[in-house]
Structure formats: structure tokens, C-alpha cells
């Protein structure tokens, strides 16, 4: 294993900053950053700010530019244009080892011939920390991630989750400005992945460290993030708190990528800046908040858990539909319906589904005002 994959950063050298101390420790900023490979634009004029102590997730499909963006922050990829700043200081010309960033990769990049303790010590040894001090700090770092009694084990003697903890301890042992995590839980099974999500988030909050996290897993992004930055084709298409991005998508692509949704083409009848009235065809007309989105075509997004069975049209928004099938998924039941030419999904808790209609029934479905969102139809 080569050392080039490990961030061995120390504090930036004197004279490398044009405005030292202009931002608190843990601030990461990208200004108009671009990365091209020949004629291919991987990252396109990206602006992004990670505040001190913030957990920011770059979320997107393969090829969206999220990993390339992280690699440019870490210094493992050279950007074509723009500037990267750490703690308010430009680091464009600094190698990875001088950016003061802890990095955990998907494969953890542990040295197989070293013990867990030696792997953690390595980051301090590269900084020429005296032996006694680095041993103490490495032991403390392993204690922090719950591996204080496993310091003498080699990586092959550790489980996937334990290896991840060692990589995390190594990334944190030198007190970095921020932590970069590149899909570090992708190889773990579901139960262990959820456990590690909780542990990493708890550790991050206790340390108050900034985190830039890369994943394509929507559930992981929702569970861990203070802010989700959704990327597509090298650009940021939406950014906000998890609840905001999930419940208030700006386009049909964002709505479909971040979970399941019912996309209902509509016609805008009137809007006054506060509310918008739309025609949903067989599902009638509905009013909803006007968020100012504009485009050539529109749709309304209603999440399956927000669509409800109603006893009649007098109870609010909605219309008649036919229940085609019902599938019990354990905690929830997924119902598939048709309304006119539309295919719809309705999801409810299994405990609420006992007295529901059977497949083949004619039903009425609706939603609570405010649960439907007008968005621009791109796809």
C-alpha cells in the first residue's frame, strides 16, 4: 500500500496564505471550482462553503462529480479553474500532506503489516511527533473510537467496522481542520452501516469537527447530514437541510433521486407569489405554496407517505383512483394505484392498513395541503 492515499497534512506553511486567519478553523470553501478531463467537464464552476462544525454531504449518482470535488479539496486532484480555501487560506498549490485534512477512503487504506495502533501512529510519525507523545495520542484516538483494547491487532484480524474505526482514528489523531469521508461505509452490511452512521455522527458532534462526506446512498445522507448538497453533471442542483431537500425538491430529478415520489404533470392556472393554483387533471385542482420555480413544464410532487386514502372528495385535495395492488413490506404497506393514465404509489404503516380497500377497489385519494410541491419538469 502506498502512502499517497493517506492525508498526512500538517498546518499550512507560512507565506502560503494571502489572508491568514480570515475564517475559523474547519471552514472549507470552493470558489468557482472547475475540473475538466479533455472535453469532459467533471465539475462545472462549483461554489460551496462548509461552515465550522457542519456535516455536509455531497449526494449524487455516479458521474455527478461528488468524489472529484472531494479529491480536489484533499489535493489528490488538481482543479482546472477556481480556488479551494481551508480556514480562509488558499491551498491550491499545497500538496495533500500540507492541507491539514483528515481523510477516510472507501477501502480505508490501512497498512496490512502494521497493527491498528501503528496505523494510527503513522499520521503522527509523518509529522515528526516524538515517539512517547505519538503513542499516547494514538492510544487516546483508538479509545475514542472504542478500540482501545485492539491496538495490537493487524487489519486482517479486524472486522470491516473495526477497520473503519482505525481509519477514522488515524484521520482524527492529528487534530485536523476538517474530516473528508469518501463513502467509507459502502462495504459494510446494512446493520453495521447504520450503527457506524450513528457512531460517526455522535463522534463528529462531540468533537465539533467539520465534515465533508460523499455518498450515493440517500438514506445515509438523510440520517447523517446537517446539509445535503445534491449534485448532477458536475453542478449543484439543490442544497439545504435534509428535510428541506426531501420535502421541497426544486425539480422532478431531485424529487425522484432523493426517495420515491408521485410526479403528476400539471398546468399552472394562477399564481400570486404566495400560492399557486394548478390543474392536476383527473386529480382536480389544488393550491400549494408558490416557491417561485419557473420553467416550460411543471409537475406536482407528492411523496407516497403523504398520499392518503380518503372517504370522499369533500375531505380536501385529490380524486378517484383504482387500487391495483398492495404489498406488505413489514413496517409499511405499499399500494399501487392508477388514476386516469397516472400510476401512483401510496405508502402507510402496516398497523394503519388493516381496514383498507382490497386490490380492484375504486377508491379516493388525497393529501394534506402543503404536502404537495410544485416543481419544474426536466426529465
C-alpha positions as CSV (number, residue, x, y, z in Angstrom):
1,X,0.0,0.0,0.0
2,X,1.5,3.4,-1.0
3,X,1.3,6.4,1.3
4,X,0.0,8.6,-1.4
5,X,-3.6,7.7,-0.5
6,X,-3.3,8.9,3.1
7,X,-3.7,12.5,4.1
8,X,-0.6,13.3,6.2
9,X,-1.3,17.0,6.4
10,X,0.3,19.4,8.8
11,X,-0.6,23.1,9.2
12,X,-0.1,25.2,6.0
13,X,3.4,26.6,5.6
14,X,4.0,30.3,6.4
15,X,3.6,32.5,3.4
16,X,1.1,30.3,1.6
17,X,-2.0,32.4,2.6
18,X,-3.0,35.7,1.1
19,X,-5.3,36.4,4.1
20,X,-4.4,34.3,7.1
21,X,-7.0,33.9,9.8
22,X,-9.9,35.1,7.7
23,X,-12.1,32.1,8.6
24,X,-12.5,29.9,11.7
25,X,-10.9,26.5,11.8
26,X,-12.9,23.9,9.9
27,X,-14.1,26.2,7.1
28,X,-13.9,24.7,3.6
29,X,-14.6,26.9,0.6
30,X,-14.7,26.3,-3.1
31,X,-14.9,29.3,-5.4
32,X,-15.9,28.7,-9.0
33,X,-14.0,25.4,-9.0
34,X,-13.9,23.6,-12.3
35,X,-12.4,20.2,-13.3
36,X,-12.1,19.1,-16.9
37,X,-10.7,15.9,-18.5
38,X,-10.1,16.9,-22.1
39,X,-13.5,17.9,-23.4
40,X,-15.3,16.3,-20.4
41,X,-16.4,18.7,-17.7
42,X,-16.4,16.7,-14.4
43,X,-17.1,19.7,-12.1
44,X,-18.6,22.9,-13.5
45,X,-17.9,26.2,-11.7
46,X,-18.8,24.9,-8.3
47,X,-19.3,27.2,-5.3
48,X,-19.5,25.6,-1.9
49,X,-19.0,26.6,1.7
50,X,-18.7,24.2,4.7
51,X,-19.0,26.0,8.0
52,X,-17.1,25.1,11.1
53,X,-18.6,22.0,12.8
54,X,-21.0,21.4,9.9
55,X,-21.7,18.0,8.4
56,X,-22.2,18.5,4.7
57,X,-22.9,15.6,2.3
58,X,-22.3,15.6,-1.4
59,X,-25.0,13.4,-2.8
60,X,-25.4,12.3,-6.4
61,X,-25.3,9.4,-8.8
62,X,-22.1,8.0,-10.3
63,X,-20.5,10.6,-12.6
64,X,-22.1,13.6,-10.8
65,X,-18.7,15.0,-9.7
66,X,-19.0,14.5,-6.0
67,X,-15.9,12.4,-5.5
68,X,-13.9,14.5,-7.9
69,X,-14.9,17.6,-5.8
70,X,-13.7,15.9,-2.6
71,X,-10.4,14.9,-4.2
72,X,-9.8,18.5,-5.2
73,X,-10.4,19.6,-1.7
74,X,-8.0,17.0,-0.4
75,X,-5.4,17.8,-3.0
76,X,-5.4,14.5,-4.8
77,X,-6.9,16.0,-7.9
78,X,-5.8,19.3,-9.4
79,X,-8.6,21.6,-10.3
80,X,-8.7,23.3,-13.7
81,X,-10.1,26.6,-12.5
82,X,-11.2,28.4,-9.4
83,X,-9.8,28.2,-5.9
84,X,-10.0,26.0,-2.8
85,X,-9.6,27.6,0.6
86,X,-9.2,25.9,4.0
87,X,-9.6,28.1,7.1
88,X,-9.8,31.1,4.8
89,X,-6.4,30.3,3.2
90,X,-5.9,29.3,-0.4
91,X,-4.4,25.8,-0.7
92,X,-4.4,25.5,-4.5
93,X,-0.6,24.9,-4.6
94,X,-0.3,22.8,-1.4
95,X,0.1,19.1,-1.6
96,X,-2.3,16.9,0.4
97,X,0.1,16.5,3.3
98,X,0.0,20.2,3.9
99,X,-3.7,20.8,3.9
100,X,-4.4,19.7,7.5
101,X,-7.3,17.5,6.5
102,X,-8.2,14.0,7.8
103,X,-9.3,11.7,5.0
104,X,-11.1,8.3,5.2
105,X,-11.4,6.4,2.0
106,X,-13.8,3.6,1.0
107,X,-11.1,1.0,1.2
108,X,-9.7,2.6,4.5
109,X,-6.1,2.4,3.1
110,X,-4.7,0.7,6.2
111,X,-1.2,-0.7,6.1
112,X,-1.6,-4.5,6.4
113,X,1.8,-5.1,8.0
114,X,1.1,-2.6,10.8
115,X,-1.0,-3.0,13.9
116,X,-4.0,-0.8,14.5
117,X,-2.0,1.3,16.9
118,X,0.9,1.6,14.4
119,X,-1.5,2.6,11.6
120,X,-2.9,5.4,13.8
121,X,0.6,6.5,14.9
122,X,1.7,6.7,11.3
123,X,-0.1,10.0,10.8
124,X,1.8,11.5,13.8
125,X,5.1,9.9,12.8
126,X,4.9,11.7,9.4
127,X,4.7,14.9,11.4
128,X,7.8,14.0,13.4
129,X,5.9,13.9,16.7
130,X,8.1,12.3,19.4
131,X,7.6,8.6,20.0
132,X,6.2,8.8,23.5
133,X,3.7,11.6,22.6
134,X,2.5,9.9,19.4
135,X,2.0,6.6,21.2
136,X,-0.1,8.3,23.9
137,X,-2.2,10.3,21.3
138,X,-2.7,7.2,19.2
139,X,-3.9,5.2,22.2
140,X,-6.3,8.0,23.0
141,X,-7.6,8.1,19.5
142,X,-8.3,4.3,19.5
143,X,-10.1,4.7,22.8
144,X,-12.2,7.4,21.3
145,X,-13.5,5.1,18.6
146,X,-13.9,2.1,21.0
147,X,-10.8,0.1,20.0
148,X,-8.6,0.8,23.0
149,X,-8.0,-2.9,23.6
150,X,-7.3,-3.9,20.0
151,X,-4.3,-1.7,19.2
152,X,-2.0,-4.7,18.7
153,X,-4.2,-6.4,16.1
154,X,-3.4,-6.3,12.3
155,X,-6.1,-5.1,9.9
156,X,-6.8,-8.7,8.8
157,X,-7.7,-9.5,12.4
158,X,-10.4,-6.8,12.5
159,X,-13.9,-6.7,11.1
160,X,-14.9,-4.2,8.5
161,X,-16.4,-1.9,11.1
162,X,-13.3,-2.1,13.2
163,X,-11.1,-1.3,10.3
164,X,-13.2,1.7,9.6
165,X,-12.8,2.9,13.2
166,X,-9.0,2.5,12.9
167,X,-9.1,4.6,9.7
168,X,-11.2,7.2,11.5
169,X,-8.9,7.3,14.5
170,X,-5.9,7.8,12.1
171,X,-7.7,10.7,10.3
172,X,-8.5,12.4,13.6
173,X,-5.4,11.8,15.7
174,X,-3.5,14.9,14.5
175,X,-6.5,17.3,15.1
176,X,-7.2,18.2,11.5
177,X,-9.1,21.3,10.4
178,X,-11.8,19.1,8.9
179,X,-12.6,15.5,8.0
180,X,-13.3,14.2,4.5
181,X,-15.2,10.9,4.2
182,X,-15.4,9.2,0.8
183,X,-18.2,6.6,1.0
184,X,-16.4,4.9,4.0
185,X,-19.4,2.6,4.8
186,X,-20.2,1.3,1.3
187,X,-18.7,-2.1,2.0
188,X,-20.5,-2.7,5.3
189,X,-23.7,-4.7,5.7
190,X,-26.9,-2.8,6.5
191,X,-27.0,-3.2,10.2
192,X,-23.3,-2.4,10.7
193,X,-23.6,0.6,8.3
194,X,-26.5,2.0,10.4
195,X,-24.5,1.5,13.6
196,X,-21.5,3.3,12.1
197,X,-23.6,6.2,10.9
198,X,-24.7,6.8,14.5
199,X,-21.2,6.5,15.9
200,X,-19.6,8.8,13.3
201,X,-22.3,11.4,13.8
202,X,-22.0,11.2,17.6
203,X,-18.3,11.5,17.4
204,X,-18.4,14.4,15.0
205,X,-20.8,16.3,17.2
206,X,-18.7,15.7,20.3
207,X,-15.5,16.9,18.6
208,X,-17.2,19.8,16.8
209,X,-15.3,19.0,13.6
210,X,-16.4,19.9,10.1
211,X,-17.1,17.0,7.8
212,X,-17.4,16.8,4.0
213,X,-19.0,13.5,3.2
214,X,-19.5,11.8,-0.2
215,X,-22.2,9.2,-0.7
216,X,-24.7,8.0,-3.3
217,X,-26.9,6.5,-0.5
218,X,-29.9,8.7,0.1
219,X,-30.9,7.2,3.4
220,X,-27.3,7.7,4.6
221,X,-27.3,11.3,3.6
222,X,-30.7,11.9,5.3
223,X,-29.5,10.3,8.5
224,X,-26.2,12.0,8.9
225,X,-26.2,15.4,7.3
226,X,-26.7,18.9,8.6
227,X,-26.9,19.9,4.9
228,X,-27.3,17.9,1.7
229,X,-25.7,19.2,-1.5
230,X,-27.3,17.4,-4.4
231,X,-25.0,17.1,-7.5
232,X,-25.8,16.3,-11.1
233,X,-23.5,16.6,-14.1
234,X,-20.8,18.4,-12.1
235,X,-23.1,21.0,-10.7
236,X,-25.1,21.7,-7.5
237,X,-28.8,21.4,-8.3
238,X,-30.1,21.9,-4.8
239,X,-28.7,22.4,-1.3
240,X,-30.4,22.5,2.1
241,X,-31.2,20.7,5.3
242,X,-32.3,17.1,4.7
243,X,-35.9,17.7,5.5
244,X,-36.0,20.7,3.1
245,X,-34.4,18.9,0.2
246,X,-36.6,15.9,0.7
247,X,-39.9,17.7,1.2
248,X,-39.3,20.7,-1.1
249,X,-37.4,19.4,-4.2
250,X,-37.0,22.0,-6.9
251,X,-37.1,19.7,-9.9
252,X,-38.5,16.3,-10.8
253,X,-35.0,14.9,-11.0
254,X,-34.2,15.9,-7.4
255,X,-37.6,14.5,-6.2
256,X,-37.1,11.2,-7.9
257,X,-33.4,10.8,-6.9
258,X,-34.0,11.6,-3.2
259,X,-36.5,8.9,-2.4
260,X,-39.8,7.9,-4.1
261,X,-42.4,10.3,-5.2
262,X,-45.5,10.7,-7.3
263,X,-44.9,13.1,-10.2
264,X,-48.2,14.5,-11.5
265,X,-47.9,16.7,-14.6
266,X,-50.0,19.9,-14.1
267,X,-50.9,23.2,-15.6
268,X,-50.4,26.4,-13.7
269,X,-53.7,28.3,-13.6
270,X,-52.8,31.2,-11.5
271,X,-50.1,32.4,-9.0
272,X,-49.8,35.4,-6.8
273,X,-46.4,35.0,-5.3
274,X,-47.8,33.3,-2.2
275,X,-49.9,30.5,-3.6
276,X,-50.2,28.8,-6.9
277,X,-53.4,27.1,-8.3
278,X,-52.7,24.1,-10.5
279,X,-54.8,21.8,-12.6
280,X,-53.9,18.1,-12.0
281,X,-56.3,16.6,-14.5
282,X,-58.2,13.6,-13.0
283,X,-57.0,14.6,-9.5
284,X,-58.7,18.0,-9.8
285,X,-57.3,21.4,-8.9
286,X,-55.1,22.2,-5.9
287,X,-53.5,25.1,-4.2
288,X,-50.0,25.0,-2.8
289,X,-47.2,27.3,-1.7
290,X,-45.6,29.2,-4.5
291,X,-41.8,28.9,-4.2
292,X,-41.1,30.8,-7.4
293,X,-39.9,28.0,-9.5
294,X,-40.3,28.7,-13.2
295,X,-39.9,26.6,-16.4
296,X,-41.6,25.4,-19.5
297,X,-43.3,22.4,-17.9
298,X,-44.5,21.7,-14.4
299,X,-45.3,18.8,-12.2
300,X,-46.6,18.3,-8.6
301,X,-44.6,16.1,-6.3
302,X,-46.4,14.1,-3.6
303,X,-44.4,11.6,-1.6
304,X,-46.1,8.2,-1.3
305,X,-46.3,8.6,2.5
306,X,-48.2,11.9,2.1
307,X,-50.8,10.4,-0.3
308,X,-53.8,9.1,1.8
309,X,-56.9,7.2,1.3
310,X,-60.0,9.4,1.7
311,X,-63.6,8.5,2.2
312,X,-64.8,11.2,-0.2
313,X,-63.8,14.2,-2.3
314,X,-65.2,16.5,0.3
315,X,-62.1,15.9,2.6
316,X,-59.7,18.0,0.5
317,X,-57.4,17.7,-2.5
318,X,-57.5,14.6,-4.6
319,X,-59.6,12.4,-6.8
320,X,-60.8,9.0,-7.7
321,X,-58.4,6.1,-8.3
322,X,-58.3,2.3,-8.7
323,X,-56.2,0.2,-6.2
324,X,-54.2,-2.2,-8.3
325,X,-52.1,-4.0,-5.7
326,X,-50.9,-3.9,-2.1
327,X,-47.6,-5.2,-0.9
328,X,-46.7,-5.7,2.8
329,X,-43.1,-4.6,3.3
330,X,-43.0,-5.4,7.1
331,X,-43.3,-2.0,8.8
332,X,-45.1,-0.4,5.8
333,X,-47.6,-1.4,3.1
334,X,-47.0,-0.1,-0.5
335,X,-50.2,0.4,-2.5
336,X,-50.1,0.9,-6.3
337,X,-52.9,2.8,-7.9
338,X,-54.0,4.2,-11.2
339,X,-55.9,7.5,-11.7
340,X,-56.7,8.2,-15.3
341,X,-53.4,7.5,-17.1
342,X,-51.3,8.1,-13.9
343,X,-49.5,5.4,-11.9
344,X,-49.4,6.3,-8.2
345,X,-47.8,5.0,-5.0
346,X,-49.3,5.3,-1.6
347,X,-47.4,4.1,1.5
348,X,-48.7,3.7,5.0
349,X,-47.8,1.9,8.2
350,X,-48.8,-1.7,8.4
351,X,-50.8,-1.0,11.6
352,X,-52.9,1.5,9.7
353,X,-53.6,-0.8,6.7
354,X,-55.9,-3.4,8.4
355,X,-59.2,-2.0,7.2
356,X,-58.1,-0.7,3.8
357,X,-59.7,-1.5,0.5
358,X,-58.6,-4.6,-1.4
359,X,-57.0,-4.5,-4.9
360,X,-59.5,-3.9,-7.6
361,X,-61.5,-1.4,-5.5
362,X,-62.4,2.0,-6.6
363,X,-61.0,4.5,-4.0
364,X,-60.5,8.2,-3.4
365,X,-57.0,9.5,-2.6
366,X,-55.9,12.9,-1.4
367,X,-53.3,14.8,0.5
368,X,-53.0,17.4,3.2
369,X,-52.5,20.9,1.7
370,X,-48.8,21.8,2.0
371,X,-47.6,18.3,1.4
372,X,-47.7,18.8,-2.4
373,X,-44.9,20.7,-4.1
374,X,-44.8,22.5,-7.4
375,X,-41.6,21.8,-9.3
376,X,-40.1,22.2,-12.7
377,X,-40.4,19.2,-15.0
378,X,-37.0,18.4,-16.5
379,X,-37.0,14.8,-17.4
